Amino acid sequence: MSTWIYVHDLDPIIFTAGPLRVGWYGTMYAVSFLTGYWYYLRMSRRPGSVIPTEEVPNLLTYIILGSVLGGRLGWVLFYGGTPYLLEPWRVLETWKGGMSFHGGLLGFLVAMWVYARRHGLELLKVGDFVLTWVPVGLFFGRIGNFINGELYGKPTDGTWGVVFPSDGQGLPRHPSQLYEALLEGALIFLVLSVLRDRVHRKGLQPAVFLLMYGLARITVEFVRLPDADIGYLAGFVTMGMVLSLPMVLVGAGWIVFTFLRIAPEPPPPAEAQTSPAASHQQGRGNRQGQGKKNRRR
């Protein structure tokens, strides 16, 4: 029987310079925000964009603050436990790790609400503009988890898997970080990109994202180890499942509501494109018209 077992030997630190240590996980955050900036600039130039190009840096500032603060506070609330209640200043110890996607999502949504309210924009339209890129950030974040050798899965049957250095048992395990990168990142981005160009319904992007992420996260939770400090809540149920189930329910209901109660949006105006033949014909007509004017003078 053929086997495929990879012994994880990736260094989570890219380089050190004195006290400065640059790690892959933080770099993945930076890469995700840089790609977000490029993506939003590109989207802002499309006809009918709700966000003008000059507003993209401001919008991204809201996204970064909401995601990072929400992710940290969410981890403390959902996973940190009693130590953070007794010593709340430990919330600031970000160098020790601890970020929650569900907390980051809540912070992200609050930031979008504040941004839309301050700029007099419809929240659903801002959500449609912003949400398409979010899976890209998730993709890079999960790659960072894999490089760090953290948040790995349960043991496989032993014929394949990844042996992580922090696993005291040294067993081949499911690389659940890569599963999540593909399902929560690449797949959702592909679906949202197709819907963005083909289905013009206000609020559909956030609804589909919530549904797909919730389903993807619950699926991967079956092979991912639960947080060591919490374990299983009941039977096979994990905290990740509990936090993701409301996303599935809200997303599914939102999609139904969108198609039943919200009228389709008109497609964005196409950019003016003139073929060479049409340009030639137009130029010929202009010259003929100019000739008639000259003859009438």
Order of alpha helices (4+ residues) and beta strands (2+ residues): beta-beta-beta-alpha-alpha-alpha-alpha-alpha-alpha-beta-alpha-alpha-alpha-alpha-alpha
